[in-house]
Amino acid sequence: MSSTAAHNYRRLCQQIADKAQQCGRDPDSVNLIVVSKTHPWDQVFPVYEEGCMNFGENRIQEALPKIQASPEGIAWHLIGTLQKNKVRKAVESFTYIHSVDNLELAKKIAEVSVEMGKTTSIFLQVNVSGEETKHGFTLETLKEQYYDIYVHPGIRIEGLMTMAPHLEREKYIRECFAQLRSLKDELGLHHLSMGMTQDWQLAVEEGATFLRVGSAIFGERDL
C-alpha cells in the first residue's frame, strides 16, 4: 500500500496543480491535506517522503502516536469533531483545528491557548448545506457570532471549513462552496478548507485553499 499511496499522492498533486492553472490560480495557493486516519505512521511515511507536509486526523488518540513518531515541521490538522474535554490535548498537538463548530468551543480553545501561552490557528466549520447530520455554524449564526470569536486572544481565525452534501448533484455542491467563499470574502479571511476525494475539483474552482483528501490516496473515506 505504501508505494501505491506515494504514487497516488504524486499523481493527485499534479492533477491539483493542473486544475488550479486551468482556473487561473497559482497552484501554490492550493494546499493538499492528506487524510491519514486509520493508517499508522509507517504507512504514511512514504507520502511524507514525497514531500507532503500536511496531514489530517479526526481522532486525537489515534493521531498522537503518529505525531510523536513524525519528523518536525509537519503541519497536523485536526479535521474531526472536537469535544470540549479534549481541547487541551488538541491545542498541544495540532497545528490547525478545522472543526470549530460553535462559539463555546472557540472560547474554550482560546482560554486553553492563553493558559498555555500560545496562539492556536483555527477554522470555523460552517454547515452550508443545512443537513442535520453535519456539525457547524449556519451562515447567519456565524455572521452574528463572528466578532465574539474574533476578539478572543489565543486564537487566530485562518478561514472557514465545510463539508459538501453527500449528493451527486454538482450544481448544489458548487453552490455550497460558492456560499462559503462569499462568506469568507465578507469576513475578510484568507483560507477555505473544503473539497474531498469526490469533489475536490469543484472546490478548487470555487476557491479552496486547503483540500482534505484521503481515499484518493489510501482508499478510505475522507472527512
Secondary structure, DSSP 8 states (H G I E B T S, - for coil): -HHHHHHHHHHHHHHHHHHHHHTT--GGG-EEEEE-TT--HHHHHHHHHTT--EEEES-HHHHHHHHHHS-TT-EEEE-S---GGGHHHHHHH-SEEEEE-SHHHHHHHHHHHHHTT--EEEEEEB-TT--TTS-SB-HHHHHHHHHHHHT-TTEEEEEEE----SSS-HHHHHHHHHHHHHHHHHHT--EEE---TTTHHHHHHTT-SEEEE-HHHHSS---
